[in-house]
Amino acid sequence: MHFTKMQGLGNDYLYVYGNVPEKIADVCTRLSDRHFGAGSDGMIFISPSPVADFKMRIFNADGSEAKMCGNGIRCVGKYVYEKGYTDKTRLRVETLSGIKTLSLRLIAGKVKQVSVDMGKAEVSKDITVALENEEIVCTPVSVGNPHAVIFVNNAENAAVATLGPQIEKSELFPDGVNAEFAEIIGENAIRMRVWERGSGVTLSCGTGACATAAAAVSKGLCEYDKPITITLDGGILEITVSAEYKVTMTGPAETVYEGDAVC
């Protein structure tokens, strides 16, 4: 199996153009291992689509399938353009959470930034989650996949690795959930750290940034229709949320290396 390792703000996946292997959970778990494999947050498979330009399927590091990945879909745009599968700079990509539209920004013939129409975020009322030693209040948000956004006073000191897995496995989220710990650091500016369902602590989560921006706008902490700067461990994303909660995400996509694996 030939793969390309790519990353968006440190959220890294192994990209393969072709069919998903029959034993994908075993393959993904082995290759994602950072000590005994290639090392990644999971794998993304790209193929032609009957309803869009391309189709993407996303698998977390534990082998479970995800509906959507914001950082991952930006890298899909870079992948298909730079490998010659398309010459379009505006693409439609089929995902398990619907068809997303990508706009590619080129510099010297290379894709450097991608803007993604992420669709409409669904923000629910705050809920209280009982953890082992405390209770936390979070805002549930769906951006095609589930998120629990927790606003904190200091994101740097948030116990992401301790609280994240407890929130992910809470009975309030039967299908699991991504947990974002967010701090308002300025006008339309947020510092965010994340625990990703099925992958653990990651450097960045594109859908998590979108969910956090939508939650902040719903609470009056950030403004509609203006770029919101989300600073993650791996870098910065720019998120815009309309009054109808339609979300646009803009950020980089980078290739790390090409590799081959015996599966």
N, C-alpha and C positions, 0 to 999 in steps of 0.2 A: 504494500500500500504506500503510494507516494502521498506525502502531506506537506502543507506549508504552515509553519507556525507564524501567527500574526497576533498583534496586540493593539488594543485601543485603551490607552491610559493604563497599561499594565494588566488589563483584563485579557488574558491570553488564551487562545484556542488553537487546536490543530485543525486545519481546513483541508477537506478532501472533496474533489469534484468526482462524483460517482454515487453508486448505490450504497446504502447503509448495510454493513455486514450483518449476517444473521445473529451472531453473538456479540452485538454491539456493546452490551454492558461490560462484558469481559474485556473486549478490546479497548474500550474507553477508559476503564479503570486502570488497566495496565499501562497504557500510553500516557495517561495524565499524571501518573505518579512522578513526583519531582525528584525522587532518588533513584528509582529503578526504571523509569520510562523517559519519555521526551520532556515531560513536565508541562502541565497546562491546567486551566480551569475547566477543561472539557474538550469536546470535539464538535465541529460543525461540518455538515455534509451539504454540498451544493449540487443541484441537478436542474434540468429543464423543467418548466412548469406549463401545464395546459391552460392556466388562467392568468399567468404573469410572465415576466421575462425569465425569472429563476425561482427556484424553491430552496429554502434552507430548513434543515432540521438540526436542532441543538441538543447536545447531550452534556449533562453536568459531569464533573469529575468522578462522581459515584455511579455513573452509568444511567441515571434517570434522565428522562427527556423533558426539556423545558419548552414552553410555548414561544418565548421571545427572548432576545438578547440585544440590547441597544448597542453596546460596543461591538458585539459580534456582527450585526448586520452592516455596520459601517465598513468593517473589514471585508465582508462579502462583496460590497460595491467595488472596493479596491481590487480584490482578487479577480473578479470576472472581467473588469476593464483591462487591467495590466496583463492578464494572461491571454487576452484576445478573444474571449468568449462573447464580447459585445463591444461596439464602438459608441454606444449611447452614454450620455452623461446624466440622463434622467431614467431611472430604472424602477420597475415594480417587482417586488420580491414577495413571494408567497410564504407565509409563516403559519404556525398553528393558531396565532392570534389575529389572523387576517392578512391582507395584502398591504405592504408598506411601500411608500414611494421615497426613493433616494435621489438626491441631487449631488453630483460629484464635482468637487472643485479641483482643477488640474493646475499643476505648476510644472513646466518643462515636460509635459506629457505624462506626469505621474500624479496619481490621486493622493492629495495631501489632507483634504478635509471632506467630510460627507455630512450633509444635512438630511435628516430623516423625518418624514411626516409620521409620527408615532400613533396617530389616531386620537381618540378621546379618552381621557383619564376619568375613571369613576371614583370619586372621593366619597367615603362613607363617614358616618358620625364616629367620634372618638369612642374607643372601648377600653376597658381596664383588663389587663392580662395578669393573672396571678402566676408568679414565678416561685422558685424555691424559697427565697428569703425576702421577697418584696413584691410589690405590685407596680406595674408601669402603665401609663396611659399612652396609647398609640392611635394613629389615624390610619385605618385601612384604605388602601388605594389599589385599584386594578389598572394596569397598563397592558392588558393582555395576559399578564401574570400577576400574582398577588404580592402585595407589599404591606409592611407595617412600619409607618414612619413615626419615630419617636423624637420629639424636639427636646434638646438637652442644653444645659448652660455651657458645657465644655465638651465638644466632640472629641478633642484629643485625648481626654481622660475617660471617655465612655468605655464601659466594660463590654466591648463588642464580642470578644471571644468567649466571654462567660455568659452574657445574657442572650446573645444571638441564637445559639442552639436551643435554648429554652423557649424562646419566642417561636422559632421555626417549628418546634414540636408541640406547641400548645394545642390543647383540644379545641380551642377557638378557631384554629386553622387546620381543618382535617386533611387538607392537601399540602400542608406545609406553607411557609411564607418566607419572603426575603425581609430582613430587618435593617432599616436605615436609622442611623443616629445622626441627627442634624442640628446644627447650631447656626443661628442668624448672626452673621459677622459684619453686616453692613447693608446699605441700601441695595436690595435685589442681589444679595450675595449670601451664600450659604456654604458652610463647611460640613461635609458629610462623610461618614464612614459606614461600611456595610458588611453585613453577614449575609451571604447568598445561600439560598436553599440548595442543598446538594453539593455545594462547593466550599462553604465556610467563609472565612475572612478573605476578601479579594481586594485588589488595589482600586477597583472601579466597578461600577454597575450602571450601565446606561439607563435601563428601565427604572432602576432605583433613583437615579437623579431626576428622571421625569416625574416619578411618583412623589418625590420630596418637593419638587417645585410646585406641583399641583396642590399638595397638602398645604404648603406655605401660602399660596395664593388664596386658598379657601379660607384660611384663618386671618387674612389681611396682613400677613407678615411680609409678603412680596406683592408686586403689582402685575396685573394682567397686561398682556400685549407688549411687555418690555423684556429684553433679554435678562435672564437670571443666571448669574455665574455660580456654578456648583464646583467647589474645590474638593476633589477626592484625593485619596492617598497617591493615586497614579497621575494626577494632573487635573485639568479644568475642562468642564463641559459647559456649553451655553444652551440653556433651555428657555423656550418661550411658551407661555400658556395663554390661550385666548380666553375671552369671557365665556365661551362655550366649552372650555376645558380641552380644546384641541391642542396637542403638544407637538412642538418641533424641537428636535435635538441636533446640535451641531458639534462635531468634534473630530479629532484626528484618527487615522488608521495607518498602521505601520506593519511592514513585513519583517520578521525576525530571521528566519532561515527556512530552507527546504530540507526535507528528510525522507527517508524510506524506512518502513517497518515491516517485519515479517509477521503476518497475522494468521 
